[in-house]
Amino acid sequence: MILIQVEFIKVSDRLIYTERDELGILIGLNYSQGDNMDDFKENFMKNDSKLLAYYNEFEQDTDIDDAIWNFVNLEEFFMTHNKVNDTRA
């Protein structure tokens, strides 16, 4: 049996999708900013493989909402870093 859960985290204004297998192991993870459930259901009720891999590799002992915050900040850092390097080339 697969357990799918959607939770709204008010302090971060974020909807979080989690999917766990019968042993309680996290097998699916995604999020979106804001509380638009229709958009969430249409576009984010599925696993984000990059986010799940990041969480499993680096953040397993961290609250999921905090791990998403870290992931978003790292993605923004690398996008900015790559843009700076592209302009220098």
KEVORO-690007 format. One record per atom (N, C-alpha, C, O): residue number from 0; residue in one letter; x, y, z. Coordinates in steps of 0.02 Angstrom, whole numbers, m for minus. Example, Ala and Ser with C-alpha at 12.3 -4.5 7.8 and 13.67 -1.06 7.14 Angstrom:
2
<resi 0&resn A&px 660&py m284&pz 390>;
<resi 0&resn A&px 615&py m225&pz 390>;
<resi 0&resn A&px 660&py m165&pz 390>;
<resi 0&resn A&px 712&py m166&pz 423>;
<resi 1&resn S&px 642&py m112&pz 354>;
<resi 1&resn S&px 684&py m53&pz 357>;
<resi 1&resn S&px 645&py 2&pz 394>;
<resi 1&resn S&px 670&py 57&pz 402>;
END
This chain:
89
<resi 0&resn M&px 42&py m59&pz 0>;
<resi 0&resn M&px 0&py 0&pz 0>;
<resi 0&resn M&px 44&py 63&pz 0>;
<resi 0&resn M&px 93&py 67&pz 37>;
<resi 1&resn I&px 27&py 110&pz m41>;
<resi 1&resn I&px 63&py 173&pz m46>;
<resi 1&resn I&px 23&py 226&pz m8>;
<resi 1&resn I&px m38&py 231&pz m17>;
<resi 2&resn L&px 57&py 266&pz 33>;
<resi 2&resn L&px 24&py 320&pz 70>;
<resi 2&resn L&px 46&py 387&pz 39>;
<resi 2&resn L&px 105&py 404&pz 39>;
<resi 3&resn I&px m3&py 423&pz 12>;
<resi 3&resn I&px 10&py 489&pz m16>;
<resi 3&resn I&px m19&py 541&pz 31>;
<resi 3&resn I&px m76&py 534&pz 55>;
<resi 4&resn Q&px 21&py 592&pz 45>;
<resi 4&resn Q&px 0&py 644&pz 92>;
<resi 4&resn Q&px 17&py 712&pz 63>;
<resi 4&resn Q&px 70&py 721&pz 34>;
<resi 5&resn V&px m29&py 759&pz 70>;
<resi 5&resn V&px m17&py 829&pz 51>;
<resi 5&resn V&px m28&py 871&pz 114>;
<resi 5&resn V&px m78&py 865&pz 148>;
<resi 6&resn E&px 21&py 913&pz 127>;
<resi 6&resn E&px 19&py 954&pz 187>;
<resi 6&resn E&px 35&py 1026&pz 168>;
<resi 6&resn E&px 81&py 1039&pz 129>;
<resi 7&resn F&px m3&py 1073&pz 196>;
<resi 7&resn F&px 12&py 1144&pz 187>;
<resi 7&resn F&px 51&py 1168&pz 247>;
<resi 7&resn F&px 28&py 1161&pz 304>;
<resi 8&resn I&px 111&py 1195&pz 235>;
<resi 8&resn I&px 153&py 1222&pz 289>;
<resi 8&resn I&px 144&py 1298&pz 287>;
<resi 8&resn I&px 170&py 1332&pz 243>;
<resi 9&resn K&px 108&py 1324&pz 336>;
<resi 9&resn K&px 90&py 1395&pz 336>;
<resi 9&resn K&px 151&py 1441&pz 341>;
<resi 9&resn K&px 154&py 1491&pz 306>;
<resi 10&resn V&px 199&py 1424&pz 384>;
<resi 10&resn V&px 256&py 1469&pz 395>;
<resi 10&resn V&px 299&py 1478&pz 332>;
<resi 10&resn V&px 330&py 1530&pz 323>;
<resi 11&resn S&px 300&py 1428&pz 289>;
<resi 11&resn S&px 339&py 1434&pz 227>;
<resi 11&resn S&px 293&py 1443&pz 166>;
<resi 11&resn S&px 318&py 1447&pz 109>;
<resi 12&resn D&px 228&py 1446&pz 177>;
<resi 12&resn D&px 179&py 1455&pz 123>;
<resi 12&resn D&px 191&py 1404&pz 67>;
<resi 12&resn D&px 200&py 1421&pz 9>;
<resi 13&resn R&px 192&py 1340&pz 87>;
<resi 13&resn R&px 212&py 1288&pz 41>;
<resi 13&resn R&px 168&py 1226&pz 48>;
<resi 13&resn R&px 154&py 1204&pz 104>;
<resi 14&resn L&px 145&py 1198&pz m8>;
<resi 14&resn L&px 112&py 1133&pz m9>;
<resi 14&resn L&px 166&py 1080&pz m22>;
<resi 14&resn L&px 208&py 1088&pz m66>;
<resi 15&resn I&px 164&py 1027&pz 17>;
<resi 15&resn I&px 213&py 974&pz 10>;
<resi 15&resn I&px 177&py 907&pz m3>;
<resi 15&resn I&px 130&py 888&pz 32>;
<resi 16&resn Y&px 201&py 873&pz m55>;
<resi 16&resn Y&px 177&py 807&pz m74>;
<resi 16&resn Y&px 228&py 755&pz m51>;
<resi 16&resn Y&px 287&py 761&pz m67>;
<resi 17&resn T&px 205&py 706&pz m13>;
<resi 17&resn T&px 249&py 649&pz 5>;
<resi 17&resn T&px 213&py 584&pz m13>;
<resi 17&resn T&px 152&py 578&pz m9>;
<resi 18&resn E&px 254&py 537&pz m33>;
<resi 18&resn E&px 229&py 470&pz m50>;
<resi 18&resn E&px 274&py 420&pz m14>;
<resi 18&resn E&px 335&py 422&pz m22>;
<resi 19&resn R&px 244&py 375&pz 24>;
<resi 19&resn R&px 282&py 325&pz 62>;
<resi 19&resn R&px 258&py 255&pz 45>;
<resi 19&resn R&px 199&py 244&pz 33>;
<resi 20&resn D&px 306&py 209&pz 44>;
<resi 20&resn D&px 287&py 139&pz 31>;
<resi 20&resn D&px 260&py 107&pz 94>;
<resi 20&resn D&px 253&py 140&pz 146>;
<resi 21&resn E&px 245&py 43&pz 91>;
<resi 21&resn E&px 214&py 7&pz 147>;
<resi 21&resn E&px 260&py 4&pz 209>;
<resi 21&resn E&px 236&py m9&pz 264>;
<resi 22&resn L&px 325&py 15&pz 200>;
<resi 22&resn L&px 372&py 16&pz 256>;
<resi 22&resn L&px 382&py 86&pz 284>;
<resi 22&resn L&px 421&py 96&pz 331>;
<resi 23&resn G&px 349&py 135&pz 254>;
<resi 23&resn G&px 356&py 204&pz 277>;
<resi 23&resn G&px 415&py 241&pz 246>;
<resi 23&resn G&px 432&py 296&pz 266>;
<resi 24&resn I&px 446&py 210&pz 196>;
<resi 24&resn I&px 504&py 240&pz 163>;
<resi 24&resn I&px 479&py 292&pz 112>;
<resi 24&resn I&px 434&py 278&pz 73>;
<resi 25&resn L&px 509&py 350&pz 114>;
<resi 25&resn L&px 491&py 404&pz 68>;
<resi 25&resn L&px 512&py 385&pz m3>;
<resi 25&resn L&px 571&py 374&pz m17>;
<resi 26&resn I&px 463&py 382&pz m48>;
<resi 26&resn I&px 477&py 363&pz m117>;
<resi 26&resn I&px 454&py 417&pz m166>;
<resi 26&resn I&px 465&py 411&pz m226>;
<resi 27&resn G&px 423&py 470&pz m140>;
<resi 27&resn G&px 400&py 525&pz m183>;
<resi 27&resn G&px 399&py 589&pz m143>;
<resi 27&resn G&px 378&py 590&pz m85>;
<resi 28&resn L&px 421&py 644&pz m174>;
<resi 28&resn L&px 424&py 708&pz m139>;
<resi 28&resn L&px 418&py 764&pz m191>;
<resi 28&resn L&px 450&py 762&pz m244>;
<resi 29&resn N&px 378&py 814&pz m175>;
<resi 29&resn N&px 372&py 873&pz m218>;
<resi 29&resn N&px 342&py 929&pz m177>;
<resi 29&resn N&px 319&py 917&pz m121>;
<resi 30&resn Y&px 342&py 989&pz m204>;
<resi 30&resn Y&px 314&py 1047&pz m169>;
<resi 30&resn Y&px 295&py 1101&pz m220>;
<resi 30&resn Y&px 316&py 1099&pz m278>;
<resi 31&resn S&px 256&py 1149&pz m196>;
<resi 31&resn S&px 246&py 1211&pz m233>;
<resi 31&resn S&px 234&py 1266&pz m182>;
<resi 31&resn S&px 209&py 1254&pz m127>;
<resi 32&resn Q&px 253&py 1326&pz m202>;
<resi 32&resn Q&px 241&py 1384&pz m159>;
<resi 32&resn Q&px 169&py 1405&pz m164>;
<resi 32&resn Q&px 139&py 1400&pz m218>;
<resi 33&resn G&px 141&py 1428&pz m110>;
<resi 33&resn G&px 72&py 1451&pz m109>;
<resi 33&resn G&px 24&py 1395&pz m92>;
<resi 33&resn G&px 44&py 1338&pz m80>;
<resi 34&resn D&px m40&py 1413&pz m90>;
<resi 34&resn D&px m90&py 1365&pz m68>;
<resi 34&resn D&px m142&py 1350&pz m122>;
<resi 34&resn D&px m199&py 1331&pz m107>;
<resi 35&resn N&px m124&py 1359&pz m186>;
<resi 35&resn N&px m169&py 1345&pz m241>;
<resi 35&resn N&px m173&py 1270&pz m253>;
<resi 35&resn N&px m131&py 1241&pz m288>;
<resi 36&resn M&px m223&py 1238&pz m223>;
<resi 36&resn M&px m229&py 1165&pz m225>;
<resi 36&resn M&px m243&py 1140&pz m296>;
<resi 36&resn M&px m220&py 1087&pz m315>;
<resi 37&resn D&px m282&py 1178&pz m335>;
<resi 37&resn D&px m296&py 1156&pz m404>;
<resi 37&resn D&px m232&py 1152&pz m445>;
<resi 37&resn D&px m220&py 1102&pz m479>;
<resi 38&resn D&px m191&py 1204&pz m441>;
<resi 38&resn D&px m127&py 1204&pz m476>;
<resi 38&resn D&px m82&py 1148&pz m450>;
<resi 38&resn D&px m47&py 1114&pz m488>;
<resi 39&resn F&px m82&py 1140&pz m384>;
<resi 39&resn F&px m41&py 1088&pz m353>;
<resi 39&resn F&px m61&py 1019&pz m379>;
<resi 39&resn F&px m18&py 979&pz m399>;
<resi 40&resn K&px m125&py 1004&pz m379>;
<resi 40&resn K&px m149&py 939&pz m403>;
<resi 40&resn K&px m130&py 927&pz m476>;
<resi 40&resn K&px m112&py 872&pz m495>;
<resi 41&resn E&px m135&py 980&pz m516>;
<resi 41&resn E&px m122&py 973&pz m587>;
<resi 41&resn E&px m47&py 967&pz m603>;
<resi 41&resn E&px m29&py 931&pz m650>;
<resi 42&resn N&px m5&py 1001&pz m566>;
<resi 42&resn N&px 65&py 1006&pz m585>;
<resi 42&resn N&px 116&py 977&pz m536>;
<resi 42&resn N&px 174&py 966&pz m555>;
<resi 43&resn F&px 97&py 964&pz m473>;
<resi 43&resn F&px 147&py 946&pz m423>;
<resi 43&resn F&px 130&py 882&pz m385>;
<resi 43&resn F&px 169&py 863&pz m341>;
<resi 44&resn M&px 75&py 849&pz m400>;
<resi 44&resn M&px 56&py 787&pz m365>;
<resi 44&resn M&px 92&py 729&pz m397>;
<resi 44&resn M&px 62&py 680&pz m419>;
<resi 45&resn K&px 158&py 735&pz m400>;
<resi 45&resn K&px 200&py 683&pz m430>;
<resi 45&resn K&px 270&py 692&pz m401>;
<resi 45&resn K&px 287&py 746&pz m375>;
<resi 46&resn N&px 309&py 641&pz m407>;
<resi 46&resn N&px 377&py 644&pz m380>;
<resi 46&resn N&px 422&py 690&pz m420>;
<resi 46&resn N&px 421&py 689&pz m482>;
<resi 47&resn D&px 461&py 730&pz m385>;
<resi 47&resn D&px 516&py 768&pz m415>;
<resi 47&resn D&px 579&py 728&pz m400>;
<resi 47&resn D&px 604&py 729&pz m344>;
<resi 48&resn S&px 605&py 692&pz m449>;
<resi 48&resn S&px 660&py 645&pz m437>;
<resi 48&resn S&px 723&py 681&pz m413>;
<resi 48&resn S&px 760&py 653&pz m372>;
<resi 49&resn K&px 736&py 742&pz m436>;
<resi 49&resn K&px 795&py 779&pz m412>;
<resi 49&resn K&px 788&py 797&pz m338>;
<resi 49&resn K&px 836&py 790&pz m300>;
<resi 50&resn L&px 730&py 820&pz m319>;
<resi 50&resn L&px 717&py 838&pz m249>;
<resi 50&resn L&px 721&py 776&pz m204>;
<resi 50&resn L&px 752&py 779&pz m151>;
<resi 51&resn L&px 691&py 721&pz m225>;
<resi 51&resn L&px 693&py 660&pz m185>;
<resi 51&resn L&px 765&py 634&pz m178>;
<resi 51&resn L&px 785&py 614&pz m124>;
<resi 52&resn A&px 803&py 635&pz m232>;
<resi 52&resn A&px 873&py 613&pz m230>;
<resi 52&resn A&px 913&py 657&pz m182>;
<resi 52&resn A&px 953&py 632&pz m143>;
<resi 53&resn Y&px 903&py 723&pz m186>;
<resi 53&resn Y&px 937&py 769&pz m141>;
<resi 53&resn Y&px 919&py 754&pz m69>;
<resi 53&resn Y&px 963&py 748&pz m26>;
<resi 54&resn Y&px 855&py 746&pz m55>;
<resi 54&resn Y&px 833&py 732&pz 13>;
<resi 54&resn Y&px 863&py 666&pz 38>;
<resi 54&resn Y&px 889&py 664&pz 94>;
<resi 55&resn N&px 861&py 614&pz m2>;
<resi 55&resn N&px 888&py 549&pz 19>;
<resi 55&resn N&px 963&py 551&pz 30>;
<resi 55&resn N&px 989&py 517&pz 74>;
<resi 56&resn E&px 998&py 591&pz m10>;
<resi 56&resn E&px 1071&py 594&pz m5>;
<resi 56&resn E&px 1096&py 638&pz 52>;
<resi 56&resn E&px 1143&py 620&pz 87>;
<resi 57&resn F&px 1063&py 695&pz 63>;
<resi 57&resn F&px 1091&py 744&pz 108>;
<resi 57&resn F&px 1048&py 763&pz 168>;
<resi 57&resn F&px 1074&py 788&pz 218>;
<resi 58&resn E&px 983&py 751&pz 165>;
<resi 58&resn E&px 939&py 781&pz 214>;
<resi 58&resn E&px 894&py 733&pz 252>;
<resi 58&resn E&px 845&py 755&pz 282>;
<resi 59&resn Q&px 908&py 669&pz 252>;
<resi 59&resn Q&px 862&py 620&pz 281>;
<resi 59&resn Q&px 846&py 635&pz 355>;
<resi 59&resn Q&px 791&py 618&pz 378>;
<resi 60&resn D&px 891&py 665&pz 391>;
<resi 60&resn D&px 879&py 679&pz 461>;
<resi 60&resn D&px 852&py 749&pz 472>;
<resi 60&resn D&px 848&py 772&pz 529>;
<resi 61&resn T&px 833&py 783&pz 418>;
<resi 61&resn T&px 807&py 851&pz 421>;
<resi 61&resn T&px 732&py 851&pz 408>;
<resi 61&resn T&px 707&py 810&pz 369>;
<resi 62&resn D&px 697&py 896&pz 439>;
<resi 62&resn D&px 626&py 907&pz 425>;
<resi 62&resn D&px 618&py 919&pz 350>;
<resi 62&resn D&px 658&py 955&pz 320>;
<resi 63&resn I&px 568&py 890&pz 319>;
<resi 63&resn I&px 559&py 894&pz 247>;
<resi 63&resn I&px 553&py 966&pz 224>;
<resi 63&resn I&px 582&py 985&pz 173>;
<resi 64&resn D&px 515&py 1007&pz 260>;
<resi 64&resn D&px 507&py 1077&pz 240>;
<resi 64&resn D&px 574&py 1114&pz 241>;
<resi 64&resn D&px 589&py 1153&pz 196>;
<resi 65&resn D&px 616&py 1101&pz 292>;
<resi 65&resn D&px 683&py 1131&pz 295>;
<resi 65&resn D&px 727&py 1106&pz 237>;
<resi 65&resn D&px 765&py 1144&pz 208>;
<resi 66&resn A&px 721&py 1042&pz 222>;
<resi 66&resn A&px 761&py 1013&pz 167>;
<resi 66&resn A&px 742&py 1045&pz 100>;
<resi 66&resn A&px 785&py 1059&pz 59>;
<resi 67&resn I&px 677&py 1058&pz 90>;
<resi 67&resn I&px 655&py 1091&pz 28>;
<resi 67&resn I&px 684&py 1161&pz 25>;
<resi 67&resn I&px 707&py 1182&pz m28>;
<resi 68&resn W&px 683&py 1197&pz 81>;
<resi 68&resn W&px 713&py 1264&pz 83>;
<resi 68&resn W&px 786&py 1261&pz 63>;
<resi 68&resn W&px 809&py 1302&pz 23>;
<resi 69&resn N&px 823&py 1214&pz 90>;
<resi 69&resn N&px 894&py 1206&pz 73>;
<resi 69&resn N&px 903&py 1190&pz m2>;
<resi 69&resn N&px 946&py 1218&pz m35>;
<resi 70&resn F&px 861&py 1146&pz m28>;
<resi 70&resn F&px 864&py 1126&pz m98>;
<resi 70&resn F&px 852&py 1186&pz m144>;
<resi 70&resn F&px 888&py 1197&pz m193>;
<resi 71&resn V&px 800&py 1225&pz m128>;
<resi 71&resn V&px 783&py 1284&pz m168>;
<resi 71&resn V&px 841&py 1333&pz m168>;
<resi 71&resn V&px 859&py 1360&pz m220>;
<resi 72&resn N&px 870&py 1346&pz m109>;
<resi 72&resn N&px 926&py 1392&pz m105>;
<resi 72&resn N&px 987&py 1367&pz m144>;
<resi 72&resn N&px 1021&py 1407&pz m175>;
<resi 73&resn L&px 1000&py 1303&pz m141>;
<resi 73&resn L&px 1056&py 1275&pz m180>;
<resi 73&resn L&px 1044&py 1281&pz m255>;
<resi 73&resn L&px 1089&py 1299&pz m293>;
<resi 74&resn E&px 983&py 1266&pz m276>;
<resi 74&resn E&px 966&py 1274&pz m348>;
<resi 74&resn E&px 976&py 1346&pz m371>;
<resi 74&resn E&px 1004&py 1358&pz m424>;
<resi 75&resn E&px 952&py 1394&pz m331>;
<resi 75&resn E&px 960&py 1464&pz m348>;
<resi 75&resn E&px 1034&py 1484&pz m351>;
<resi 75&resn E&px 1054&py 1521&pz m395>;
<resi 76&resn F&px 1073&py 1459&pz m303>;
<resi 76&resn F&px 1144&py 1473&pz m302>;
<resi 76&resn F&px 1178&py 1449&pz m366>;
<resi 76&resn F&px 1215&py 1485&pz m398>;
<resi 77&resn F&px 1164&py 1386&pz m385>;
<resi 77&resn F&px 1196&py 1357&pz m444>;
<resi 77&resn F&px 1172&py 1390&pz m508>;
<resi 77&resn F&px 1211&py 1399&pz m555>;
<resi 78&resn M&px 1108&py 1409&pz m512>;
<resi 78&resn M&px 1084&py 1445&pz m571>;
<resi 78&resn M&px 1118&py 1512&pz m578>;
<resi 78&resn M&px 1138&py 1531&pz m633>;
<resi 79&resn T&px 1126&py 1548&pz m522>;
<resi 79&resn T&px 1160&py 1613&pz m524>;
<resi 79&resn T&px 1233&py 1604&pz m541>;
<resi 79&resn T&px 1260&py 1641&pz m582>;
<resi 80&resn H&px 1265&py 1555&pz m511>;
<resi 80&resn H&px 1336&py 1541&pz m523>;
<resi 80&resn H&px 1347&py 1524&pz m597>;
<resi 80&resn H&px 1395&py 1548&pz m627>;
<resi 81&resn N&px 1304&py 1483&pz m626>;
<resi 81&resn N&px 1310&py 1465&pz m696>;
<resi 81&resn N&px 1299&py 1525&pz m742>;
<resi 81&resn N&px 1334&py 1531&pz m792>;
<resi 82&resn K&px 1253&py 1569&pz m725>;
<resi 82&resn K&px 1241&py 1629&pz m765>;
<resi 82&resn K&px 1302&py 1675&pz m763>;
<resi 82&resn K&px 1321&py 1704&pz m814>;
<resi 83&resn V&px 1333&py 1681&pz m704>;
<resi 83&resn V&px 1394&py 1723&pz m698>;
<resi 83&resn V&px 1449&py 1694&pz m740>;
<resi 83&resn V&px 1484&py 1730&pz m776>;
<resi 84&resn N&px 1458&py 1628&pz m736>;
<resi 84&resn N&px 1511&py 1596&pz m776>;
<resi 84&resn N&px 1498&py 1601&pz m850>;
<resi 84&resn N&px 1544&py 1608&pz m890>;
<resi 85&resn D&px 1434&py 1597&pz m871>;
<resi 85&resn D&px 1417&py 1604&pz m942>;
<resi 85&resn D&px 1434&py 1673&pz m968>;
<resi 85&resn D&px 1455&py 1681&pz m1025>;
<resi 86&resn T&px 1424&py 1725&pz m927>;
<resi 86&resn T&px 1440&py 1792&pz m949>;
<resi 86&resn T&px 1514&py 1806&pz m952>;
<resi 86&resn T&px 1537&py 1851&pz m987>;
<resi 87&resn R&px 1553&py 1767&pz m914>;
<resi 87&resn R&px 1626&py 1775&pz m914>;
<resi 87&resn R&px 1659&py 1738&pz m973>;
<resi 87&resn R&px 1715&py 1755&pz m992>;
<resi 88&resn A&px 1624&py 1690&pz m1000>;
<resi 88&resn A&px 1653&py 1649&pz m1054>;
<resi 88&resn A&px 1659&py 1687&pz m1119>;
<resi 88&resn A&px 1683&py 1660&pz m1169>;
END
